[in-house]
Amino acid sequence: MNKKILVLVCAMIVFSGMAANAFTFGPRIRSELKQEARIDRLTKEIGLTEGQKEKYLAEAKQIEEETKAIRAKNKDLFAEIEKELLKDNPDTKLIRSKIQEISQNNAQTQFKRIEQLIQLRKELSPEQKTKLEEMIKKGKEKGKEKIENHKKINDKK
């Protein structure tokens, strides 16, 4: 009984960390349709030129390929953690190292996206930069609203 509780607690810690990370940095899996929609929105809202759009799209596809490999690696790491948690005496040092590796991989993925944004900003005109900043600000506000709505829903329970 105690072993089952320990396994459940460890699993909850691991998966709540994943959920928190996903919640903080947004969805990891971005389909090509979502990617195209993001680029279309950028084009429409900040007025990307065809050249800027092509360059951004090429960078986005490269990042997506790199992050696919990282997600696959993380999936394997989570499988190793789950396997370890099922043992009678799980190696907490091993579990910790796997979790740290996953966190480093996620940070690497996020940094690639930040680098892409920095590169995009270098390509923009002053007017486009202003529009991008407004777009980012609106996105943050929407995110805050979603968090507040989620909190309200959970508070009612």
CYANA upper distance limits for C-alpha pairs under 8 A (distance plus 0.5 A):
  1 MET  CA      5 ILE  CA      6.88
  2 ASN  CA      6 LEU  CA      6.62
  3 LYS  CA      7 VAL  CA      6.61
  3 LYS  CA     88 ASP  CA      7.52
  4 LYS  CA      8 LEU  CA      6.56
  5 ILE  CA      9 VAL  CA      6.53
  6 LEU  CA     10 CYS  CA      6.57
  7 VAL  CA     11 ALA  CA      6.49
  7 VAL  CA     85 LEU  CA      6.08
  7 VAL  CA     86 LEU  CA      7.18
  8 LEU  CA     12 MET  CA      6.52
  9 VAL  CA     13 ILE  CA      6.70
 10 CYS  CA     14 VAL  CA      6.70
 10 CYS  CA     85 LEU  CA      7.77
 11 ALA  CA     15 PHE  CA      6.51
 11 ALA  CA     82 GLU  CA      7.91
 11 ALA  CA     85 LEU  CA      7.96
 12 MET  CA     16 SER  CA      6.20
 13 ILE  CA     17 GLY  CA      6.62
 14 VAL  CA     18 MET  CA      6.94
 14 VAL  CA     99 ILE  CA      8.01
 15 PHE  CA     19 ALA  CA      6.61
 16 SER  CA     20 ALA  CA      6.49
 17 GLY  CA     21 ASN  CA      6.55
 18 MET  CA     22 ALA  CA      6.54
 19 ALA  CA     23 PHE  CA      6.40
 20 ALA  CA     24 THR  CA      6.47
 21 ASN  CA     25 PHE  CA      6.57
 21 ASN  CA     26 GLY  CA      8.42
 22 ALA  CA     26 GLY  CA      5.74
 22 ALA  CA     27 PRO  CA      6.32
 22 ALA  CA     28 ARG  CA      7.47
 23 PHE  CA     27 PRO  CA      7.89
 25 PHE  CA    110 GLN  CA      7.76
 30 ARG  CA     34 LYS  CA      6.52
 30 ARG  CA     35 GLN  CA      6.99
 30 ARG  CA     64 GLU  CA      8.44
 31 SER  CA     35 GLN  CA      6.73
 32 GLU  CA     36 GLU  CA      6.47
 33 LEU  CA     37 ALA  CA      6.58
 34 LYS  CA     38 ARG  CA      6.58
 35 GLN  CA     39 ILE  CA      6.77
 35 GLN  CA     60 ALA  CA      8.31
 36 GLU  CA     40 ASP  CA      6.51
 37 ALA  CA     41 ARG  CA      6.54
 38 ARG  CA     42 LEU  CA      6.67
 39 ILE  CA     43 THR  CA      6.53
 39 ILE  CA     53 LYS  CA      7.58
 39 ILE  CA     56 TYR  CA      8.42
 39 ILE  CA     57 LEU  CA      7.76
 40 ASP  CA     44 LYS  CA      6.58
 41 ARG  CA     45 GLU  CA      6.31
 42 LEU  CA     46 ILE  CA      6.13
 42 LEU  CA     47 GLY  CA      7.47
 42 LEU  CA     48 LEU  CA      7.12
 42 LEU  CA    132 LEU  CA      8.49
 43 THR  CA     47 GLY  CA      5.33
 43 THR  CA     48 LEU  CA      4.91
 43 THR  CA     49 THR  CA      7.73
 43 THR  CA     53 LYS  CA      7.46
 44 LYS  CA     48 LEU  CA      7.73
 45 GLU  CA    131 LYS  CA      7.62
 45 GLU  CA    132 LEU  CA      8.40
 45 GLU  CA    135 MET  CA      8.22
 46 ILE  CA    128 GLN  CA      5.72
 46 ILE  CA    129 LYS  CA      8.33
 46 ILE  CA    131 LYS  CA      5.79
 46 ILE  CA    132 LEU  CA      6.56
 47 GLY  CA    128 GLN  CA      7.27
 48 LEU  CA     52 GLN  CA      6.23
 48 LEU  CA     53 LYS  CA      6.39
 48 LEU  CA    124 LEU  CA      8.45
 48 LEU  CA    128 GLN  CA      8.25
 49 THR  CA     53 LYS  CA      6.57
 50 GLU  CA     54 GLU  CA      6.60
 51 GLY  CA     55 LYS  CA      6.72
 52 GLN  CA     56 TYR  CA      6.56
 52 GLN  CA    120 LEU  CA      8.42
 52 GLN  CA    123 GLU  CA      7.56
 53 LYS  CA     57 LEU  CA      6.49
 54 GLU  CA     58 ALA  CA      6.66
 55 LYS  CA     59 GLU  CA      6.78
 56 TYR  CA     60 ALA  CA      6.53
 56 TYR  CA    116 GLN  CA      8.35
 56 TYR  CA    120 LEU  CA      7.37
 57 LEU  CA     61 LYS  CA      6.65
 58 ALA  CA     62 GLN  CA      6.81
 59 GLU  CA     63 ILE  CA      6.66
 59 GLU  CA    116 GLN  CA      7.57
 60 ALA  CA     64 GLU  CA      6.56
 60 ALA  CA    116 GLN  CA      8.16
 61 LYS  CA     65 GLU  CA      6.78
 62 GLN  CA     66 GLU  CA      6.85
 63 ILE  CA     67 THR  CA      6.52
 63 ILE  CA    112 LYS  CA      7.33
 63 ILE  CA    113 ARG  CA      7.98
 64 GLU  CA     68 LYS  CA      6.56
 65 GLU  CA     69 ALA  CA      7.25
 66 GLU  CA     70 ILE  CA      7.07
 67 THR  CA     71 ARG  CA      6.49
 67 THR  CA    109 THR  CA      6.59
 68 LYS  CA     72 ALA  CA      6.70
 69 ALA  CA     73 LYS  CA      6.72
 70 ILE  CA     74 ASN  CA      6.65
 70 ILE  CA    105 ASN  CA      6.91
 70 ILE  CA    106 ASN  CA      8.41
 70 ILE  CA    109 THR  CA      8.13
 71 ARG  CA     75 LYS  CA      6.59
 72 ALA  CA     76 ASP  CA      6.91
 73 LYS  CA     77 LEU  CA      6.78
 74 ASN  CA     78 PHE  CA      6.63
 74 ASN  CA    102 ILE  CA      6.19
 74 ASN  CA    105 ASN  CA      7.97
 75 LYS  CA     79 ALA  CA      6.78
 76 ASP  CA     80 GLU  CA      6.80
 77 LEU  CA     81 ILE  CA      6.80
 77 LEU  CA     98 LYS  CA      6.62
 77 LEU  CA     99 ILE  CA      8.44
 77 LEU  CA    102 ILE  CA      7.64
 78 PHE  CA     82 GLU  CA      6.65
 78 PHE  CA     98 LYS  CA      8.21
 79 ALA  CA     83 LYS  CA      6.62
 80 GLU  CA     84 GLU  CA      6.64
 80 GLU  CA     98 LYS  CA      8.50
 81 ILE  CA     85 LEU  CA      6.62
 81 ILE  CA     95 ILE  CA      6.25
 81 ILE  CA     98 LYS  CA      7.46
 82 GLU  CA     86 LEU  CA      6.99
 83 LYS  CA     87 LYS  CA      7.57
 84 GLU  CA     90 PRO  CA      5.93
 84 GLU  CA     91 ASP  CA      7.41
 84 GLU  CA     95 ILE  CA      7.82
 85 LEU  CA     90 PRO  CA      5.96
 86 LEU  CA     90 PRO  CA      7.73
 91 ASP  CA     95 ILE  CA      6.87
 92 THR  CA     96 ARG  CA      6.45
 93 LYS  CA     97 SER  CA      6.66
 94 LEU  CA     98 LYS  CA      6.73
 95 ILE  CA     99 ILE  CA      6.70
 96 ARG  CA    100 GLN  CA      6.62
 97 SER  CA    101 GLU  CA      6.62
 98 LYS  CA    102 ILE  CA      6.71
 99 ILE  CA    103 SER  CA      6.69
100 GLN  CA    104 GLN  CA      6.65
101 GLU  CA    105 ASN  CA      6.65
102 ILE  CA    106 ASN  CA      6.66
103 SER  CA    107 ALA  CA      6.60
104 GLN  CA    108 GLN  CA      6.61
105 ASN  CA    109 THR  CA      6.80
106 ASN  CA    110 GLN  CA      6.71
107 ALA  CA    111 PHE  CA      6.52
108 GLN  CA    112 LYS  CA      6.79
109 THR  CA    113 ARG  CA      7.12
110 GLN  CA    114 ILE  CA      6.82
111 PHE  CA    115 GLU  CA      6.56
112 LYS  CA    116 GLN  CA      6.74
113 ARG  CA    117 LEU  CA      6.84
114 ILE  CA    118 ILE  CA      6.70
115 GLU  CA    119 GLN  CA      6.60
116 GLN  CA    120 LEU  CA      6.60
117 LEU  CA    121 ARG  CA      6.68
118 ILE  CA    122 LYS  CA      6.96
119 GLN  CA    123 GLU  CA      7.20
120 LEU  CA    124 LEU  CA      7.06
121 ARG  CA    129 LYS  CA      6.89
124 LEU  CA    128 GLN  CA      6.04
124 LEU  CA    129 LYS  CA      6.35
125 SER  CA    129 LYS  CA      6.67
126 PRO  CA    130 THR  CA      6.85
127 GLU  CA    131 LYS  CA      6.91
128 GLN  CA    132 LEU  CA      6.58
129 LYS  CA    133 GLU  CA      6.68
130 THR  CA    134 GLU  CA      6.82
131 LYS  CA    135 MET  CA      6.67
132 LEU  CA    136 ILE  CA      6.65
133 GLU  CA    137 LYS  CA      6.59
134 GLU  CA    138 LYS  CA      6.69
135 MET  CA    139 GLY  CA      6.74
136 ILE  CA    140 LYS  CA      6.75
137 LYS  CA    141 GLU  CA      6.78
138 LYS  CA    142 LYS  CA      6.67
139 GLY  CA    143 GLY  CA      6.65
140 LYS  CA    144 LYS  CA      6.70
141 GLU  CA    145 GLU  CA      6.72
142 LYS  CA    146 LYS  CA      6.76
143 GLY  CA    147 ILE  CA      6.79
144 LYS  CA    148 GLU  CA      6.66
145 GLU  CA    149 ASN  CA      6.56
146 LYS  CA    150 HIS  CA      6.54
147 ILE  CA    151 LYS  CA      6.65
148 GLU  CA    152 LYS  CA      6.68
149 ASN  CA    153 ILE  CA      6.73
150 HIS  CA    154 ASN  CA      6.72
151 LYS  CA    155 ASP  CA      6.46
152 LYS  CA    156 LYS  CA      6.86
153 ILE  CA    157 LYS  CA      7.36
